[in-house]
Amino acid sequence: MAVSFLCFKGFELVMVIIFDAIMIFTFDIDLETGKIPNKLVVVGLIMGMIFLFIPNSTYLSVSERLIGFFIGGGILLLINIITKGGMGFGDVKITAVIGLFLGLKLTLLTIAVGVILASIICIILILTTDATLKTKIAFGPFLAIAGISIVYFPSIVNLIKVVN
């Protein structure tokens, strides 16, 4: 979080520190328990909603962040339904929170980077342990790493230009 003070100022700094804290708790708790607590999600939702209506210097509009909330959470909800719970509902809810903070494009990028990171780790686990394709792993930590990375490394964000 110390890097936050070098990269962001004023209100953006407060927003990034709170986002970082939510992602760090998501990473730690989901990795340890396999669950993302509702209390953490509620804090993220409340803070994200407050930030929606406080003017700041971010380039994201209220509508873009709300669309990120609904589409980001909706994509993982759809995966949750299709896989009959294979994707946990905590992942759905924390992705909606990510959408409130990062907006649609960066939330989609967060999901994509999270999937790539999770895939790499799963391949390594399958090759080096007795893990199989049926082995459950927590996805929240990968979303957290991806979300924080996207906030701090603008070069990752520039991948969006390839998509556009």
ABEGO torsion letter per residue (X at the ends): XAAAAAABBEAAAAAAAAAAAAAAAAAAAAAAAGBBBAAAAAAAAAAAAAAAABBBABABBAAAAAAAAAAAAAAAAAAAAAAGGABBAAAAAAAAAAAAAAEAAAAAAAAAAAAAAAAAAAAAAAAABABBAABBBBAAAAAAAAAAAAAABAAAAAAAAAAX
